[in-house]
Amino acid sequence: MREVILVVDDEPFVLNIVCCVLKSAGFTVLRAASPGEALAIGNDHSDPIRLLLSDVVMPGLTGPTLADRFAQIHPETEFLFMAGLPDSPEVCDRILSRGRAFLAKPFVPRTLLEKVGEVLGMDRAAAAFSLP
């Protein structure tokens, strides 16, 4: 079974690129343009969602607040946050102080895939995805 990743970003360009990279690496990708949409997908999706990859600063909810709410729906889910620094230093500090994974924007596809592999506990070979 392919790993399911839910990507949440309010910037359409970033959302599209990240989803493309993850799909190219063989992941099943769900996409949400807002925290509210991500929560709705979580409520509707009964199968495990292995990773929530979320922007930090979005209208409505921050990524960490979204993660707290999402964990109530899908406790099996791991979390990875991404942000262009200094989007919100205090929110980024909150992420790091809680030991959550973080990826600074901008990043290249290989960095994204390596970080996803690290968070999901994939071995080095599995994390070294090749892009077409």
C-alpha positions as YAML, in Angstrom:
chain: A
units: angstrom
residues:
- id: 1
  name: MET
  ca: [0.00, 0.00, 0.00]
- id: 2
  name: ARG
  ca: [1.31, 3.43, -0.92]
- id: 3
  name: GLU
  ca: [1.79, 5.97, 1.84]
- id: 4
  name: VAL
  ca: [-0.90, 8.68, 1.93]
- id: 5
  name: ILE
  ca: [0.23, 12.28, 2.42]
- id: 6
  name: LEU
  ca: [-2.08, 15.25, 2.89]
- id: 7
  name: VAL
  ca: [-0.46, 18.50, 1.70]
- id: 8
  name: VAL
  ca: [-1.89, 21.79, 2.98]
- id: 9
  name: ASP
  ca: [-0.80, 25.17, 1.61]
- id: 10
  name: ASP
  ca: [-2.79, 28.30, 0.78]
- id: 11
  name: GLU
  ca: [-0.35, 29.22, -2.02]
- id: 12
  name: PRO
  ca: [-1.55, 27.39, -5.17]
- id: 13
  name: PHE
  ca: [1.90, 27.31, -6.80]
- id: 14
  name: VAL
  ca: [3.55, 25.74, -3.74]
- id: 15
  name: LEU
  ca: [0.67, 23.29, -3.30]
- id: 16
  name: ASN
  ca: [0.91, 22.16, -6.94]
- id: 17
  name: ILE
  ca: [4.70, 21.75, -6.95]
- id: 18
  name: VAL
  ca: [4.84, 19.86, -3.65]
- id: 19
  name: CYS
  ca: [2.00, 17.54, -4.72]
- id: 20
  name: CYS
  ca: [3.70, 16.88, -8.08]
- id: 21
  name: VAL
  ca: [7.02, 16.00, -6.44]
- id: 22
  name: LEU
  ca: [5.38, 13.64, -3.96]
- id: 23
  name: LYS
  ca: [3.23, 11.93, -6.62]
- id: 24
  name: SER
  ca: [6.32, 11.49, -8.81]
- id: 25
  name: ALA
  ca: [7.97, 9.70, -5.90]
- id: 26
  name: GLY
  ca: [5.08, 7.24, -5.66]
- id: 27
  name: PHE
  ca: [3.07, 8.65, -2.77]
- id: 28
  name: THR
  ca: [-0.70, 8.90, -2.76]
- id: 29
  name: VAL
  ca: [-1.31, 12.63, -2.33]
- id: 30
  name: LEU
  ca: [-4.35, 14.43, -0.99]
- id: 31
  name: ARG
  ca: [-4.36, 18.21, -1.31]
- id: 32
  name: ALA
  ca: [-5.99, 21.00, 0.64]
- id: 33
  name: ALA
  ca: [-5.83, 24.74, -0.01]
- id: 34
  name: SER
  ca: [-6.83, 25.65, 3.55]
- id: 35
  name: PRO
  ca: [-6.83, 24.23, 7.08]
- id: 36
  name: GLY
  ca: [-10.62, 23.87, 6.94]
- id: 37
  name: GLU
  ca: [-10.37, 21.83, 3.76]
- id: 38
  name: ALA
  ca: [-7.69, 19.65, 5.38]
- id: 39
  name: LEU
  ca: [-9.93, 18.93, 8.37]
- id: 40
  name: ALA
  ca: [-12.83, 18.06, 6.05]
- id: 41
  name: ILE
  ca: [-10.59, 15.65, 4.11]
- id: 42
  name: GLY
  ca: [-9.47, 14.12, 7.41]
- id: 43
  name: ASN
  ca: [-13.07, 13.60, 8.48]
- id: 44
  name: ASP
  ca: [-14.00, 12.02, 5.14]
- id: 45
  name: HIS
  ca: [-10.90, 9.84, 4.73]
- id: 46
  name: SER
  ca: [-11.22, 6.63, 6.76]
- id: 47
  name: ASP
  ca: [-7.91, 5.07, 5.68]
- id: 48
  name: PRO
  ca: [-4.71, 6.06, 7.49]
- id: 49
  name: ILE
  ca: [-3.07, 9.33, 6.48]
- id: 50
  name: ARG
  ca: [0.63, 8.81, 7.26]
- id: 51
  name: LEU
  ca: [1.74, 12.42, 6.95]
- id: 52
  name: LEU
  ca: [0.25, 15.88, 7.13]
- id: 53
  name: LEU
  ca: [2.64, 18.24, 5.33]
- id: 54
  name: SER
  ca: [1.45, 21.73, 6.17]
- id: 55
  name: ASP
  ca: [2.46, 25.33, 5.68]
- id: 56
  name: VAL
  ca: [2.93, 27.09, 9.01]
- id: 57
  name: VAL
  ca: [1.11, 30.39, 8.40]
- id: 58
  name: MET
  ca: [-2.28, 30.20, 6.70]
- id: 59
  name: PRO
  ca: [-5.56, 32.08, 7.00]
- id: 60
  name: GLY
  ca: [-7.76, 30.66, 9.72]
- id: 61
  name: LEU
  ca: [-5.40, 28.30, 11.56]
- id: 62
  name: THR
  ca: [-1.67, 27.96, 11.89]
- id: 63
  name: GLY
  ca: [-0.09, 24.67, 10.87]
- id: 64
  name: PRO
  ca: [0.55, 23.59, 14.49]
- id: 65
  name: THR
  ca: [-3.06, 24.29, 15.49]
- id: 66
  name: LEU
  ca: [-4.25, 22.36, 12.43]
- id: 67
  name: ALA
  ca: [-1.99, 19.46, 13.46]
- id: 68
  name: ASP
  ca: [-3.42, 19.41, 17.00]
- id: 69
  name: ARG
  ca: [-6.96, 19.19, 15.61]
- id: 70
  name: PHE
  ca: [-6.01, 16.72, 12.89]
- id: 71
  name: ALA
  ca: [-4.38, 14.39, 15.44]
- id: 72
  name: GLN
  ca: [-7.79, 14.00, 17.11]
- id: 73
  name: ILE
  ca: [-9.20, 12.64, 13.82]
- id: 74
  name: HIS
  ca: [-6.13, 10.66, 12.69]
- id: 75
  name: PRO
  ca: [-3.87, 9.85, 15.66]
- id: 76
  name: GLU
  ca: [-1.61, 7.74, 13.39]
- id: 77
  name: THR
  ca: [-0.54, 10.78, 11.38]
- id: 78
  name: GLU
  ca: [2.98, 12.22, 11.47]
- id: 79
  name: PHE
  ca: [3.51, 15.94, 10.89]
- id: 80
  name: LEU
  ca: [5.95, 17.98, 8.83]
- id: 81
  name: PHE
  ca: [5.75, 21.76, 8.67]
- id: 82
  name: MET
  ca: [7.13, 24.07, 6.00]
- id: 83
  name: ALA
  ca: [7.52, 27.83, 6.03]
- id: 84
  name: GLY
  ca: [9.41, 30.63, 4.40]
- id: 85
  name: LEU
  ca: [11.38, 32.19, 7.20]
- id: 86
  name: PRO
  ca: [10.75, 34.52, 8.87]
- id: 87
  name: ASP
  ca: [7.03, 33.93, 8.23]
- id: 88
  name: SER
  ca: [6.26, 33.75, 11.89]
- id: 89
  name: PRO
  ca: [9.25, 33.21, 14.19]
- id: 90
  name: GLU
  ca: [7.09, 32.58, 17.27]
- id: 91
  name: VAL
  ca: [5.09, 29.85, 15.52]
- id: 92
  name: CYS
  ca: [8.28, 28.28, 14.13]
- id: 93
  name: ASP
  ca: [9.76, 28.29, 17.64]
- id: 94
  name: ARG
  ca: [6.62, 26.51, 18.87]
- id: 95
  name: ILE
  ca: [7.09, 23.82, 16.21]
- id: 96
  name: LEU
  ca: [10.75, 23.25, 17.03]
- id: 97
  name: SER
  ca: [10.23, 23.32, 20.81]
- id: 98
  name: ARG
  ca: [7.65, 20.54, 20.48]
- id: 99
  name: GLY
  ca: [10.10, 18.40, 18.51]
- id: 100
  name: ARG
  ca: [8.09, 18.52, 15.29]
- id: 101
  name: ALA
  ca: [9.77, 18.24, 11.90]
- id: 102
  name: PHE
  ca: [10.34, 21.44, 9.95]
- id: 103
  name: LEU
  ca: [11.41, 22.28, 6.40]
- id: 104
  name: ALA
  ca: [12.39, 25.84, 5.45]
- id: 105
  name: LYS
  ca: [11.14, 27.21, 2.12]
- id: 106
  name: PRO
  ca: [12.41, 27.38, -0.50]
- id: 107
  name: PHE
  ca: [13.58, 23.79, -0.88]
- id: 108
  name: VAL
  ca: [14.50, 21.54, -3.77]
- id: 109
  name: PRO
  ca: [12.59, 18.33, -4.54]
- id: 110
  name: ARG
  ca: [15.35, 16.07, -3.17]
- id: 111
  name: THR
  ca: [15.35, 17.92, 0.17]
- id: 112
  name: LEU
  ca: [11.57, 17.58, 0.40]
- id: 113
  name: LEU
  ca: [11.69, 13.86, -0.33]
- id: 114
  name: GLU
  ca: [14.54, 13.21, 2.09]
- id: 115
  name: LYS
  ca: [12.71, 15.04, 4.88]
- id: 116
  name: VAL
  ca: [9.47, 13.16, 4.15]
- id: 117
  name: GLY
  ca: [11.40, 9.87, 4.23]
- id: 118
  name: GLU
  ca: [13.01, 10.86, 7.53]
- id: 119
  name: VAL
  ca: [9.68, 11.76, 9.14]
- id: 120
  name: LEU
  ca: [8.02, 8.55, 7.92]
- id: 121
  name: GLY
  ca: [10.93, 6.46, 9.17]
- id: 122
  name: MET
  ca: [11.84, 5.14, 5.76]
- id: 123
  name: ASP
  ca: [15.32, 3.72, 5.41]
- id: 124
  name: ARG
  ca: [17.97, 5.57, 3.44]
- id: 125
  name: ALA
  ca: [17.29, 3.61, 0.24]
- id: 126
  name: ALA
  ca: [13.56, 4.28, 0.39]
- id: 127
  name: ALA
  ca: [14.17, 7.96, 1.05]
- id: 128
  name: ALA
  ca: [16.43, 8.32, -2.00]
- id: 129
  name: PHE
  ca: [13.57, 8.65, -4.44]
- id: 130
  name: SER
  ca: [14.27, 9.36, -8.07]
- id: 131
  name: LEU
  ca: [12.33, 11.94, -9.99]
- id: 132
  name: PRO
  ca: [11.39, 11.36, -13.62]
...
